[in-house]
């Protein structure tokens, strides 16, 4: 046991002496949570809108004021001719142009209806769809307040956003960011660490020591378990107190699921190290085999339901998918173990599979 503890201490010293590793382990979580929280967002704020007003009457001016009073839009400019629409879109900043027809106010008062054309820059389809929907909602609200008896629909639709009423993008990113960082720290760093021992020839020296091979591997991954867990706690703390991401479910269950995913990532890192003859190969396998699928196929950025059927099937073997589902359910919905047993069982199955394959591959290399 003393040898085992001494080996773990040696690994900690090795990590602490490597400044590049410290930057990845400590600096990366803080930088990424701040980056995703403040800079990378799918929320719409102050989209630039321009107006082409043929009528220029009190009604059109009131609608323009209501549009600009919302936090979603800011004024790009006024357009005086049809050719100006193309010109203002070319600068790449304007997202929406609102065109009011002639005699807008008179038509609205006389006929009870008037026409507004919304022209959006669809080079970014998601943003274009969002700005049009927001503008339509604001115009509809203005019309209802102006002529309530004519604007009341036959079917009254009331919408409610559960679990994220303000549609904060950071609520969506934090669970996925935990998965990305744990894969980066646990799997990639572990695979590189073990591959480095083999590349430098020190693994054979370690295997010749009185410690068993399983103890050597375990001693090398224990520091990364602790550091990965600290990284996860750091992200959860920043998400909670800096960005206000709620934790509605059990904190113990959340930390337990996080620890389970750390073990899963470590087992995957060990598997990569057993088939990698050097650090470069381990790094390449980690980036191409772990990071890209985790980002693209786990549901972190792109909804799995919108993917082609073959990619939806492939996403089932991406471990981060099940972790992200579990973390979102615990944090945002307050789900308990009885609702998440399937995801937990799948992650546990991944751990057993990766360890079994790693042991087999490791034994083959030693023969």
C-alpha positions as CSV (number, residue, x, y, z in Angstrom):
1,X,0.0,0.0,0.0
2,X,2.9,2.3,0.7
3,X,4.3,1.7,-2.7
4,X,0.9,2.4,-4.3
5,X,0.6,5.7,-2.3
6,X,4.2,6.7,-3.3
7,X,3.4,6.0,-6.9
8,X,0.3,8.2,-6.8
9,X,2.3,11.0,-5.1
10,X,5.0,10.7,-7.8
11,X,2.3,11.2,-10.5
12,X,1.0,14.2,-8.7
13,X,4.5,15.7,-8.6
14,X,4.9,15.0,-12.3
15,X,1.7,16.8,-13.2
16,X,2.5,19.8,-11.0
17,X,5.9,20.2,-12.6
18,X,4.5,20.2,-16.1
19,X,3.2,23.7,-16.7
20,X,1.4,22.8,-19.9
21,X,-0.5,20.1,-18.2
22,X,-1.5,22.5,-15.4
23,X,-2.7,25.1,-17.9
24,X,-5.0,22.4,-19.5
25,X,-6.2,21.0,-16.2
26,X,-6.9,24.3,-14.4
27,X,-7.0,27.1,-16.9
28,X,-9.0,25.4,-19.7
29,X,-12.2,24.8,-17.6
30,X,-12.3,28.5,-16.5
31,X,-11.6,29.8,-20.0
32,X,-14.1,27.6,-21.7
33,X,-17.0,28.2,-19.3
34,X,-16.4,32.0,-19.6
35,X,-16.2,31.7,-23.4
36,X,-19.3,29.7,-23.8
37,X,-21.2,31.7,-21.2
38,X,-20.4,35.2,-22.5
39,X,-19.2,34.9,-26.1
40,X,-20.8,31.8,-27.6
41,X,-24.5,31.9,-27.4
42,X,-27.6,31.0,-29.4
43,X,-29.6,33.9,-27.9
44,X,-30.7,36.9,-29.9
45,X,-29.7,40.3,-28.6
46,X,-29.7,43.6,-30.4
47,X,-30.0,42.3,-33.9
48,X,-29.7,45.2,-36.3
49,X,-33.0,46.1,-38.1
50,X,-33.7,48.7,-40.8
51,X,-37.0,50.2,-41.8
52,X,-38.4,51.1,-45.2
53,X,-41.4,53.2,-44.4
54,X,-43.6,54.2,-47.4
55,X,-46.3,55.6,-45.1
56,X,-44.4,57.3,-42.3
57,X,-47.6,57.8,-40.2
58,X,-48.1,57.5,-36.4
59,X,-48.9,53.8,-36.6
60,X,-45.7,52.8,-38.4
61,X,-43.6,55.0,-36.1
62,X,-45.3,53.4,-33.1
63,X,-44.4,49.9,-34.4
64,X,-40.8,51.0,-35.0
65,X,-40.6,52.3,-31.4
66,X,-42.0,49.1,-30.0
67,X,-39.5,47.0,-32.1
68,X,-36.5,49.1,-30.9
69,X,-37.7,49.2,-27.3
70,X,-37.2,45.4,-27.1
71,X,-33.8,44.1,-26.1
72,X,-33.7,42.0,-29.3
73,X,-33.3,44.7,-31.9
74,X,-31.3,47.8,-32.5
75,X,-31.6,50.4,-35.3
76,X,-29.4,49.9,-38.4
77,X,-30.9,52.7,-40.4
78,X,-33.8,54.1,-42.4
79,X,-34.1,53.1,-46.1
80,X,-35.5,55.5,-48.7
81,X,-35.6,53.4,-51.8
82,X,-36.0,49.7,-52.8
83,X,-32.3,49.6,-53.9
84,X,-31.3,50.6,-50.4
85,X,-32.5,47.2,-49.1
86,X,-29.8,45.4,-51.0
87,X,-27.2,48.0,-50.1
88,X,-27.9,47.8,-46.4
89,X,-27.7,44.0,-46.4
90,X,-24.4,44.0,-48.1
91,X,-22.6,45.4,-45.0
92,X,-23.3,42.1,-43.3
93,X,-24.5,43.7,-40.1
94,X,-28.2,44.2,-40.8
95,X,-30.3,41.1,-40.0
96,X,-33.8,42.3,-40.8
97,X,-35.6,44.9,-42.9
98,X,-39.2,45.9,-42.2
99,X,-41.1,47.3,-45.2
100,X,-44.4,49.2,-44.4
101,X,-46.8,49.6,-47.3
102,X,-48.2,53.0,-48.4
103,X,-51.1,54.4,-46.4
104,X,-50.4,51.9,-43.6
105,X,-52.3,53.8,-40.9
106,X,-55.3,54.5,-43.0
107,X,-55.7,50.9,-44.1
108,X,-55.3,49.7,-40.6
109,X,-58.1,52.0,-39.3
110,X,-60.4,51.6,-42.3
111,X,-60.0,47.9,-43.2
112,X,-58.6,46.6,-39.9
113,X,-55.5,45.2,-41.6
114,X,-52.4,46.4,-43.3
115,X,-49.3,44.8,-44.7
116,X,-45.7,44.6,-43.4
117,X,-43.0,42.8,-45.2
118,X,-40.2,41.2,-43.2
119,X,-37.0,40.7,-45.2
120,X,-34.3,38.8,-43.4
121,X,-30.6,37.9,-44.1
122,X,-30.8,34.1,-44.4
123,X,-27.1,33.5,-44.8
124,X,-27.5,32.3,-41.2
125,X,-30.9,30.4,-41.3
126,X,-31.3,30.0,-37.6
127,X,-30.7,33.7,-36.9
128,X,-33.0,34.7,-39.8
129,X,-35.8,32.5,-38.5
130,X,-35.4,33.8,-34.9
131,X,-35.4,37.5,-35.8
132,X,-38.5,37.0,-38.0
133,X,-40.4,35.2,-35.2
134,X,-39.5,37.9,-32.7
135,X,-40.6,40.7,-35.0
136,X,-43.8,38.9,-35.8
137,X,-44.5,38.5,-32.0
138,X,-43.9,42.2,-31.3
139,X,-46.1,43.3,-34.2
140,X,-48.9,40.9,-33.2
141,X,-48.8,42.3,-29.6
142,X,-49.0,45.8,-31.0
143,X,-52.0,44.9,-33.1
144,X,-53.8,43.2,-30.3
145,X,-53.5,46.2,-28.1
146,X,-54.6,48.5,-30.9
147,X,-57.6,46.6,-32.1
148,X,-58.4,43.9,-29.5
149,X,-61.8,43.0,-30.8
150,X,-60.5,42.3,-34.2
151,X,-57.2,40.7,-33.3
152,X,-58.5,38.1,-30.9
153,X,-58.0,34.7,-32.6
154,X,-60.6,31.9,-32.5
155,X,-58.0,29.7,-30.8
156,X,-56.1,31.3,-28.0
157,X,-52.6,29.8,-27.8
158,X,-50.6,30.2,-24.6
159,X,-47.0,29.1,-24.6
160,X,-44.8,28.3,-21.6
161,X,-41.1,27.5,-21.5
162,X,-40.5,24.9,-18.9
163,X,-37.1,24.5,-17.1
164,X,-35.6,27.5,-19.0
165,X,-38.2,30.3,-19.2
166,X,-35.8,33.0,-20.2
167,X,-34.2,30.7,-22.9
168,X,-30.7,31.3,-21.6
169,X,-28.2,29.6,-23.8
170,X,-25.7,29.0,-21.0
171,X,-28.3,26.5,-19.5
172,X,-27.8,24.5,-22.7
173,X,-24.0,24.7,-22.9
174,X,-22.9,24.0,-19.3
175,X,-23.8,20.2,-19.2
176,X,-22.2,19.7,-22.6
177,X,-19.1,21.7,-21.6
178,X,-18.6,19.4,-18.6
179,X,-18.6,16.4,-20.9
180,X,-16.1,18.0,-23.3
181,X,-13.7,19.0,-20.5
182,X,-13.9,15.7,-18.7
183,X,-13.2,13.9,-22.0
184,X,-10.3,16.3,-22.5
185,X,-8.8,15.9,-19.0
186,X,-9.7,12.3,-18.2
187,X,-9.4,10.4,-21.5
188,X,-6.9,12.4,-23.5
189,X,-4.5,13.3,-20.7
190,X,-4.6,9.7,-19.4
191,X,-3.9,8.2,-22.8
192,X,-1.0,10.5,-23.4
193,X,0.4,10.0,-20.0
194,X,0.5,6.2,-20.3
195,X,1.6,6.3,-23.9
196,X,4.5,8.6,-22.8
197,X,5.7,5.9,-20.4
198,X,5.7,3.3,-23.2
199,X,7.4,5.7,-25.7
200,X,10.2,6.6,-23.3
201,X,10.7,3.0,-22.2
202,X,9.9,3.6,-18.5
203,X,6.7,1.4,-18.7
204,X,8.9,-1.7,-18.8
205,X,10.8,-0.5,-15.8
206,X,7.5,0.1,-13.9
207,X,6.2,-3.4,-14.9
208,X,9.4,-4.9,-13.5
209,X,8.7,-3.4,-10.1
210,X,7.0,-5.3,-7.3
211,X,3.7,-3.6,-8.1
212,X,1.2,-5.4,-10.3
213,X,0.3,-4.0,-13.8
214,X,-3.2,-3.1,-12.7
215,X,-1.9,-1.2,-9.7
216,X,0.5,0.7,-11.9
217,X,-2.3,1.8,-14.3
218,X,-4.6,2.6,-11.4
219,X,-1.9,4.7,-9.7
220,X,-1.4,6.7,-12.9
221,X,-5.1,7.4,-13.3
222,X,-6.0,8.3,-9.7
223,X,-4.6,11.8,-9.9
224,X,-6.6,12.5,-13.1
225,X,-9.8,11.2,-11.3
226,X,-9.3,13.8,-8.6
227,X,-8.3,16.6,-11.0
228,X,-11.2,15.8,-13.3
229,X,-13.6,15.9,-10.4
230,X,-12.3,19.2,-9.3
231,X,-12.7,20.6,-12.8
232,X,-16.3,19.4,-12.9
233,X,-17.0,21.0,-9.5
234,X,-15.3,24.2,-10.8
235,X,-17.6,24.3,-13.9
236,X,-20.7,23.7,-11.8
237,X,-19.7,26.4,-9.3
238,X,-19.1,29.0,-12.1
239,X,-22.3,28.0,-13.9
240,X,-24.3,28.3,-10.6
241,X,-22.9,31.5,-9.2
242,X,-21.7,33.4,-12.3
243,X,-24.4,32.5,-14.9
244,X,-27.2,31.4,-12.6
245,X,-27.6,27.9,-13.9
246,X,-29.9,26.1,-11.5
247,X,-29.3,22.7,-9.8
248,X,-32.8,21.6,-9.1
249,X,-32.0,17.9,-8.5
250,X,-29.9,16.1,-6.0
251,X,-26.4,17.5,-5.8
252,X,-25.2,14.1,-4.6
253,X,-26.7,12.3,-7.6
254,X,-25.2,15.0,-9.9
255,X,-21.7,14.5,-8.5
256,X,-22.2,10.7,-8.5
257,X,-23.1,10.7,-12.2
258,X,-20.2,13.1,-12.9
259,X,-17.8,10.7,-11.1
260,X,-19.2,7.8,-13.1
261,X,-18.5,9.6,-16.4
262,X,-15.0,10.4,-15.2
263,X,-14.4,6.7,-14.7
264,X,-15.8,6.1,-18.1
265,X,-13.6,8.6,-19.8
266,X,-10.5,7.2,-17.9
267,X,-11.3,3.7,-19.0
268,X,-11.6,5.0,-22.6
269,X,-8.2,6.8,-22.2
270,X,-6.6,3.6,-20.9
271,X,-8.0,1.7,-23.9
272,X,-6.5,4.3,-26.3
273,X,-3.1,4.0,-24.5
274,X,-3.0,0.3,-25.0
275,X,-3.3,0.6,-28.8
276,X,-1.0,3.7,-29.1
277,X,2.7,3.1,-29.5
278,X,3.5,6.8,-28.8
279,X,2.1,10.1,-27.6
280,X,1.3,11.4,-31.1
281,X,-0.9,8.5,-31.9
282,X,-2.6,8.7,-28.6
283,X,-3.3,12.4,-29.1
284,X,-4.6,11.8,-32.7
285,X,-6.9,9.0,-31.5
286,X,-8.2,11.1,-28.6
287,X,-8.9,14.1,-30.8
288,X,-10.4,12.3,-33.8
289,X,-12.0,9.5,-31.9
290,X,-13.3,11.3,-28.8
291,X,-13.4,15.1,-29.0
292,X,-15.0,15.4,-32.5
293,X,-17.7,12.8,-31.9
294,X,-18.4,14.2,-28.4
295,X,-18.9,17.7,-29.9
296,X,-20.8,16.7,-33.0
297,X,-22.8,13.6,-32.1
298,X,-23.6,13.9,-28.4
299,X,-26.4,16.5,-28.7
300,X,-24.1,19.2,-27.2
301,X,-24.4,21.6,-30.1
302,X,-26.7,19.9,-32.7
303,X,-30.0,18.2,-31.7
304,X,-29.8,14.5,-32.3
305,X,-33.4,14.4,-33.6
306,X,-32.4,16.6,-36.6
307,X,-29.6,14.4,-37.7
308,X,-29.9,11.7,-40.5
309,X,-30.9,8.3,-39.2
310,X,-27.5,6.7,-39.6
311,X,-25.9,9.5,-37.4
312,X,-28.7,9.1,-34.9
313,X,-27.8,5.4,-34.6
314,X,-24.1,6.1,-34.3
315,X,-24.8,8.7,-31.5
316,X,-26.0,5.8,-29.3
317,X,-22.4,4.6,-28.9
318,X,-21.1,8.1,-27.9
319,X,-20.8,8.0,-24.1
320,X,-21.1,11.8,-23.7
321,X,-24.7,11.6,-25.1
322,X,-26.0,9.7,-22.1
323,X,-24.0,11.8,-19.6
324,X,-25.4,15.1,-21.1
325,X,-28.9,13.7,-20.9
326,X,-28.5,12.8,-17.3
327,X,-26.8,16.1,-16.2
328,X,-29.5,18.2,-18.0
329,X,-32.2,16.2,-16.4
330,X,-30.7,16.6,-12.9
331,X,-29.8,20.2,-13.1
332,X,-32.8,21.7,-15.0
333,X,-35.6,19.2,-14.4
334,X,-34.7,17.9,-10.9
335,X,-34.9,14.3,-12.1
336,X,-34.0,11.5,-9.7
337,X,-32.3,8.1,-10.0
338,X,-35.5,6.3,-11.0
339,X,-35.8,8.5,-14.1
340,X,-32.1,8.2,-15.0
341,X,-31.3,4.6,-14.3
342,X,-31.1,3.8,-18.0
343,X,-28.5,6.4,-18.7
344,X,-26.5,5.4,-15.6
345,X,-26.7,1.7,-16.6
346,X,-25.5,2.5,-20.1
347,X,-22.5,4.5,-18.8
348,X,-21.6,1.7,-16.4
349,X,-21.8,-0.8,-19.2
350,X,-19.4,1.3,-21.3
351,X,-16.9,1.3,-18.4
352,X,-17.0,-2.5,-18.1
353,X,-16.6,-2.9,-21.9
354,X,-13.7,-0.5,-22.2
355,X,-11.9,-2.0,-19.2
356,X,-12.4,-5.6,-20.5
357,X,-11.0,-4.6,-23.9
358,X,-8.1,-2.7,-22.3
359,X,-7.1,-5.7,-20.2
360,X,-7.1,-8.0,-23.2
361,X,-5.1,-5.6,-25.3
362,X,-2.7,-5.0,-22.5
363,X,-2.0,-8.7,-22.0
364,X,-1.4,-9.2,-25.7
365,X,1.2,-6.5,-25.7
366,X,3.1,-8.1,-22.8
367,X,3.3,-11.5,-24.4
